[in-house]
Amino acid sequence: MLNQKLQQKLLQKLSPQQILLMKLLQIPTIALEQRIKQEIEDNPVLEESDQTEDIPDENDELSNVETDESENTEESESNKDDEFDLNDYINEDDIPSYKLNANNTDFNEEKKEIPFVSGISFQDFLISQLGLRILNDKQHIIASNIIGNLDDSGYLHRDTDAMVDDLAFVQNINTTSDEILSVLKIIQEFDPSGIGARNLQECLLIQLKRKEKSNKAIDLAILIIERYFNEFTKKHYDKIIRKAKINEDELKEAINEILKLNPKPGNSLSETAKTNHYILPDFIIYNNNGELELSLNSKNAPELRLNKTYIDMLEAYANNKNDNQHKDAFTFVKQKINSAKWFIDAIKQRQNTLYTTMKAIMNYQNEYFMDGDETKLRPMILKDIAEIVNLDISTISRVANSKYVQTPFGTFLLKSFFSESMQTNKGEEVSTREIKKILSDCVDAENKNKPHTDEQLTGILKQKGYNIARRTVAKYREQLSIPVARLRKEL
């Protein structure tokens, strides 16, 4: 049976302005510029400015667009549908606070630019070498297809049978795997040495066979890669010495030749191409005579304003608010101005939240930021900073995610400073990152002829006062990308 009833519910919902702020907060500086450009393209009222001008005060509440009926009784009676007050959008007496913020850059600061060397692409470089070879039309098409299938490291991972099918369906070329392999041998003679290999073993052999002939160390290196590649990758040097009937010095000379080779020859071609990825820091920390100073990257605080043309347009429509022909245009402009003001306010709130959060982190890790000694890092979790700045943990997480801070001793991902705590034998709380640093130092200082096992590393850490289990040492070692003891062994 259907019935009607009245019910009250208390719900929490994010406003569009809050959602916008959350989205802006989580993107890094390098993506903020593109986001602003997109907003400017979508909203003609918003524009970027390099000069301080009188524009609407973003501190006005965006939702307050209704006329005060107590002050304008007669007007509200004659225009009951008019909820617009031009003073909510135009206030020439006030300059918004974000316009008074510093640019965070010194006028005399040296501007550093990174020059790029012009170069050709990886495939173009190989195609240019292809033109120096005498090939018929069919071989040229096959060679171009092979080059197109090479990955960025210069390897061919596509099966020759699949390439036969590709050439048949796409190029209408009938060929065989043997023909493809014969053309592949030609490409493997190109520079850089090792290009066109189908696996690491073949890549190393191609490079070794192009080296000086009748060299005992190189001949032995070829033998090791051809016959004992599996033992070599697992560093079972004793097995190689026994099977190849050689001594340790001979093995060492051969391995030195192998270590000179390039396992990813295709990457060497990217040196002249713009393939490098650069980090744009969101925060910059300076050490000014023992005092830490924090500044936001200037791109975090862009100069935005409302387009004066649309302000004048809104004023003109307001003077003709009884004209039905202008109602749609009036509504459109008013909505766009609201949207622009929300965006400007969200950018300002983003700036304040970023600065406040990073300031709290800098003060919390003051000793570390003084000299960059990782052993001075205090245990710090998101909740610690959230309680200091009185913000939600999710907000701190958005700030820490994908943000970088530039310090006098390097540029680091902000979330890397957050770590759990552990207790030493003396009952002191230390950061897990401090333990990882000590673990890394132990590995660096070990005898590479007899590297420490996880069990031995556990014992060393316990001697230093860090009572952790062997499985925890193994976990930290993997997080630091340190291989097991056998793979760290050197002759």
C-alpha positions, 0 to 999 in steps of 0.5 A, spaced: 500 500 500 502 506 498 502 512 503 505 519 503 509 521 509 514 527 511 521 525 513 527 529 515 534 527 513 541 530 515 546 529 509 553 532 508 554 533 500 560 537 497 558 543 494 561 544 486 566 549 489 568 544 494 569 539 489 573 544 484 578 545 490 579 538 491 580 537 484 585 543 484 588 541 490 591 534 488 594 536 481 601 538 481 604 545 479 606 542 472 599 540 470 596 546 474 598 551 468 594 546 463 588 546 467 588 554 468 589 554 460 583 549 459 578 553 464 580 560 460 578 557 454 572 554 457 570 561 460 571 567 456 570 571 462 576 569 466 583 571 463 590 571 466 593 578 468 600 580 469 598 587 472 594 589 478 588 592 476 581 593 480 577 587 479 571 584 483 572 582 490 573 574 490 571 575 498 564 576 496 560 570 497 558 567 491 551 565 493 549 572 495 546 574 489 540 576 491 538 584 493 537 586 500 529 587 500 529 591 507 534 596 503 530 596 496 523 594 498 520 598 492 525 595 487 523 588 490 516 589 489 516 592 482 521 586 480 520 580 484 523 576 479 530 580 479 535 577 484 541 581 481 545 586 484 551 589 480 555 590 486 556 583 488 560 583 481 563 590 481 566 593 487 572 598 484 574 600 491 577 593 493 583 590 491 582 582 492 587 579 497 590 575 492 592 581 487 597 583 493 601 576 494 608 576 492 610 573 485 615 569 489 621 571 485 626 576 485 627 581 480 634 580 480 634 572 480 638 569 475 633 565 470 636 558 468 634 555 461 636 548 459 638 548 452 636 542 447 640 539 442 636 538 435 636 531 433 632 526 429 628 520 432 630 513 433 626 510 427 629 516 422 636 514 424 635 507 422 632 509 416 637 513 414 642 507 415 637 503 411 638 508 405 646 506 405 644 499 403 643 496 396 636 492 397 631 491 392 624 493 393 621 487 397 627 487 402 626 495 403 619 494 405 621 488 410 626 492 413 622 498 414 617 494 417 622 491 422 624 498 424 617 500 425 616 494 430 623 495 434 621 498 441 625 504 445 630 500 447 632 497 440 629 490 441 625 486 436 619 482 440 615 481 435 614 474 432 617 473 425 611 469 423 606 475 425 610 479 421 609 475 415 602 476 416 602 483 417 606 484 411 601 480 407 595 483 409 597 490 410 603 491 404 600 485 400 607 482 400 608 475 400 614 473 404 617 468 409 620 468 416 627 466 413 627 472 408 625 476 414 631 473 418 636 475 413 633 482 413 634 482 420 641 480 420 642 486 415 639 491 420 643 488 426 649 491 423 647 498 424 649 503 429 648 503 435 651 496 436 646 491 438 640 494 435 635 489 432 636 483 437 630 479 440 633 478 447 639 480 451 643 475 450 643 476 442 644 483 444 650 482 448 653 477 442 652 482 437 656 487 440 661 483 442 662 480 435 663 487 433 669 488 437 677 487 436 678 480 434 683 475 437 682 478 444 682 473 449 678 476 454 673 478 448 673 471 446 672 468 453 666 473 454 663 471 447 663 463 450 660 465 457 654 469 453 653 463 448 654 457 453 653 460 460 648 465 459 644 463 465 649 462 470 652 469 468 645 472 469 645 468 476 652 470 478 654 463 479 661 464 477 664 458 481 660 454 475 662 458 470 670 457 472 669 449 473 665 448 466 669 453 462 676 451 465 678 458 466 681 461 473 678 467 476 682 472 473 680 470 466 673 470 468 674 477 471 677 480 465 671 477 461 666 480 465 669 487 465 668 486 457 661 484 458 660 490 463 662 495 458 656 493 453 650 497 452 644 492 454 639 497 451 642 500 445 636 504 443 636 508 449 643 511 447 639 515 441 634 519 445 640 523 448 639 528 442 631 527 442 627 531 447 625 525 451 627 527 458 622 528 463 623 534 468 620 535 475 617 542 476 617 543 484 611 545 487 615 548 493 622 551 494 626 551 501 631 555 502 636 555 508 638 562 510 643 562 515 640 557 519 633 559 518 629 555 513 624 559 508 619 556 504 616 559 498 611 556 493 613 556 486 610 562 482 606 558 477 602 556 484 599 563 484 597 565 477 594 572 476 587 571 474 582 576 473 575 577 470 574 580 463 572 587 463 568 587 457 564 582 460 563 586 466 561 592 462 556 587 458 553 585 465 552 592 467 549 594 460 544 588 461 543 590 468 540 597 466 535 593 461 533 588 466 526 589 464 527 587 456 526 580 455 530 579 449 536 580 454 534 575 459 538 569 456 544 573 455 544 576 462 543 569 465 549 567 461 554 572 463 552 572 470 553 564 470 560 565 467 562 570 472 560 566 478 564 560 475 570 565 474 570 567 481 569 560 484 575 558 480 579 564 482 577 563 489 579 555 489 586 557 486 587 562 492 585 557 497 589 551 493 595 556 494 593 557 502 592 550 503 599 548 499 603 553 503 600 551 510 601 544 509 608 544 507 610 549 512 607 544 517 611 539 514 618 543 514 617 545 521 616 538 523 622 535 519 626 542 521 632 538 523 632 534 516 631 540 512 637 543 515 642 539 512 639 533 508 641 527 513 636 522 512 637 519 519 634 525 522 627 524 519 622 524 524 616 519 524 611 522 520 604 520 518 598 524 515 594 524 521 600 528 524 600 534 519 592 534 519 592 535 526 597 541 526 593 545 520 586 543 522 585 539 516 582 533 514 587 527 512 584 526 505 586 533 504 593 532 506 593 526 502 591 530 496 597 535 497 602 530 498 600 526 492 604 528 486 608 534 489 615 535 489 619 540 494 626 543 492 631 543 497 638 545 497 640 538 497 635 535 492 628 535 489 624 530 493 617 527 492 613 530 498 610 523 500 617 520 501 617 524 507 611 520 510 613 514 514 611 509 520 615 509 526 619 504 530 622 503 536 630 502 538 632 498 543 633 504 548 625 505 546 626 511 542 622 512 536 625 512 529 623 513 522 623 507 518 626 511 512 632 512 517 632 504 518 632 504 510 638 509 510 642 505 514 641 499 511 643 502 504 649 504 507 651 497 510 650 494 503 654 500 500 660 498 505 660 491 504 665 487 501 662 485 494 666 479 494 662 476 500 656 481 500 651 480 506 645 476 506 639 478 509 640 474 516 647 478 516 644 485 515 639 483 520 644 482 525 648 488 523 642 492 524 640 489 531 647 491 533 646 498 531 640 498 536 634 497 531 631 490 533 627 488 526 626 481 523 629 478 517 623 478 513 622 486 514 630 487 512 628 483 506 622 488 505 626 494 506 631 491 501 626 490 496 623 497 496 630 500 496 631 496 489 637 492 492 638 485 489 639 479 494 646 477 496 648 472 490 646 478 485 650 483 489 657 479 488 663 481 484 669 478 483 
